[in-house]
């Protein structure tokens, strides 16, 4: 079923449930890094929330040592307050950009900023707060980056306690 870019949720109820009514996706978590795929995921989540009378929480996870594997030595480092403030400001800007991409909407939208490893944080929050769906973008890492870093969306899909809908970045899928 082709997706209408102006209404990405069109046909979702039919696709998932054969047209029947369901109260399944009422609490949707949308991790965002501000990428095109994340913005598309947020739009899809809002469309689902409209279909199922749900709410959406936009989440940005600040990873202090971006693109570095987790090492005990980094965990013990002290981050200067000014650097931390800048990182949080960037995170708030990403949340604002994502919120702007889905406005206006009648769906209740919450935003939150967390610190930690993105996949671990997303999975933990989804479980602890009983989210019924995670909608996450996939930027399509490949080669060495995929091997070294893994994919946040792949890790979330493998470890989440609720269903995960992965939205691919169109630019990456066209080849």
C-alpha positions as CSV (number, residue, x, y, z in Angstrom):
1,X,0.0,0.0,0.0
2,X,1.7,3.3,-1.1
3,X,2.0,6.0,1.6
4,X,0.5,9.4,1.0
5,X,3.2,11.9,2.0
6,X,0.6,14.4,3.1
7,X,-1.1,11.8,5.3
8,X,1.4,9.1,6.2
9,X,-1.1,7.4,8.5
10,X,-3.7,6.9,5.8
11,X,-4.5,3.2,5.6
12,X,-2.5,2.3,8.6
13,X,-5.6,1.0,10.5
14,X,-6.5,-1.2,7.5
15,X,-3.0,-2.4,7.0
16,X,-2.4,-3.4,10.6
17,X,-5.8,-4.5,11.8
18,X,-7.9,-5.2,8.7
19,X,-10.1,-2.2,9.3
20,X,-11.1,-3.2,12.8
21,X,-11.0,-0.9,15.8
22,X,-8.1,-1.2,18.2
23,X,-6.9,0.7,21.2
24,X,-3.4,-0.6,20.7
25,X,-1.2,2.4,20.0
26,X,-2.2,5.0,22.6
27,X,1.1,5.9,24.1
28,X,3.8,6.4,21.4
29,X,7.5,7.1,22.0
30,X,9.4,8.9,19.2
31,X,13.1,9.1,19.6
32,X,14.5,12.0,17.5
33,X,18.0,13.1,16.4
34,X,16.6,15.7,14.0
35,X,17.4,13.7,10.9
36,X,15.0,13.5,8.0
37,X,14.1,9.9,9.0
38,X,13.4,11.0,12.6
39,X,11.1,13.8,11.3
40,X,9.3,11.4,9.1
41,X,9.0,9.0,12.0
42,X,7.4,11.8,14.1
43,X,4.9,12.5,11.3
44,X,4.0,8.8,11.1
45,X,3.6,8.6,14.9
46,X,1.2,11.6,14.9
47,X,-0.8,10.0,12.1
48,X,-1.1,6.8,14.2
49,X,-1.9,8.7,17.4
50,X,-4.7,10.5,15.4
51,X,-6.0,7.1,14.3
52,X,-5.9,5.5,17.7
53,X,-6.7,8.6,19.9
54,X,-3.2,8.3,21.4
55,X,-0.4,10.6,22.7
56,X,3.1,11.1,21.4
57,X,6.3,11.7,23.4
58,X,9.3,13.1,21.5
59,X,12.5,12.0,23.1
60,X,16.1,13.2,22.4
61,X,18.9,11.4,24.2
62,X,22.1,13.3,24.7
63,X,25.1,11.1,24.2
64,X,28.1,12.9,25.6
65,X,30.7,11.2,23.6
66,X,29.0,10.9,20.3
67,X,30.4,8.3,17.9
68,X,32.6,6.7,20.5
69,X,32.0,3.2,21.8
70,X,31.3,3.0,25.5
71,X,34.5,2.7,27.5
72,X,34.8,2.8,31.3
73,X,37.4,5.6,31.0
74,X,34.9,7.9,29.3
75,X,32.2,7.2,31.9
76,X,34.5,8.7,34.6
77,X,35.2,11.9,32.7
78,X,33.8,15.2,34.1
79,X,32.1,17.3,31.5
80,X,32.4,21.1,32.0
81,X,29.0,22.7,32.8
82,X,29.3,25.1,29.8
83,X,29.8,22.1,27.4
84,X,26.8,20.3,29.0
85,X,24.7,23.4,28.6
86,X,25.6,23.6,24.9
87,X,24.8,20.0,24.4
88,X,21.4,20.4,26.2
89,X,20.6,23.5,24.1
90,X,21.3,21.5,20.9
91,X,19.0,18.7,22.2
92,X,16.2,21.2,23.0
93,X,16.6,22.7,19.4
94,X,16.3,19.2,18.0
95,X,13.1,18.6,20.0
96,X,11.8,22.0,18.8
97,X,12.6,21.2,15.2
98,X,10.8,17.9,15.5
99,X,7.8,19.5,17.2
100,X,7.6,22.1,14.4
101,X,7.6,19.4,11.8
102,X,4.4,17.9,13.2
103,X,2.6,21.1,14.1
104,X,-0.3,21.9,14.1
105,X,-1.9,18.8,15.4
106,X,-4.7,17.9,17.9
107,X,-2.6,15.1,19.3
108,X,-1.2,15.6,22.8
109,X,2.6,15.9,22.3
110,X,5.2,15.8,25.2
111,X,8.9,16.4,24.8
112,X,11.8,15.2,27.0
113,X,15.5,15.3,27.0
114,X,17.6,12.5,28.6
115,X,21.2,11.7,28.9
116,X,22.9,8.4,28.2
117,X,23.4,5.8,25.5
118,X,20.5,6.3,23.1
119,X,19.3,2.7,22.5
120,X,19.6,1.8,26.2
121,X,17.7,4.9,27.3
122,X,14.9,4.5,24.7
123,X,14.4,0.8,25.7
124,X,14.4,1.6,29.4
125,X,12.0,4.5,29.2
126,X,9.6,2.6,26.9
127,X,9.4,-0.3,29.4
128,X,9.3,1.8,32.6
129,X,6.6,4.1,31.3
130,X,4.5,1.5,29.5
131,X,4.7,2.9,26.0
132,X,2.7,0.8,23.6
133,X,4.7,1.6,20.5
134,X,8.1,3.1,19.5
135,X,8.3,4.9,16.1
136,X,11.9,5.5,15.2
137,X,13.8,6.7,12.1
138,X,16.6,4.7,10.5
139,X,19.4,6.7,8.9
140,X,20.8,3.7,7.2
141,X,24.4,3.5,8.5
142,X,26.5,1.1,6.5
143,X,30.0,-0.3,6.3
144,X,32.5,0.6,9.1
145,X,30.0,2.9,10.9
146,X,27.4,0.1,11.2
147,X,30.1,-2.3,12.4
148,X,31.6,0.0,15.0
149,X,28.5,1.8,16.2
150,X,25.6,-0.5,15.3
151,X,22.2,1.0,14.6
152,X,20.2,2.6,17.4
153,X,17.0,1.5,15.6
154,X,18.2,-2.0,15.3
155,X,19.2,-2.2,18.9
156,X,15.8,-0.7,20.0
157,X,13.9,-3.2,17.7
158,X,15.9,-6.1,19.3
159,X,15.5,-5.1,23.0
160,X,12.3,-3.1,23.3
161,X,9.4,-4.6,25.3
162,X,6.8,-3.1,22.9
163,X,6.4,-3.1,19.1
164,X,8.8,-0.9,17.2
165,X,8.0,0.7,13.8
166,X,11.1,1.7,11.9
167,X,10.8,4.5,9.4
168,X,13.5,4.5,6.7
169,X,15.0,7.6,5.3
170,X,13.8,7.9,1.6
171,X,17.1,9.3,0.4
172,X,18.9,6.1,1.7
173,X,16.4,3.7,0.2
174,X,16.5,5.1,-3.3
175,X,20.1,4.1,-3.6
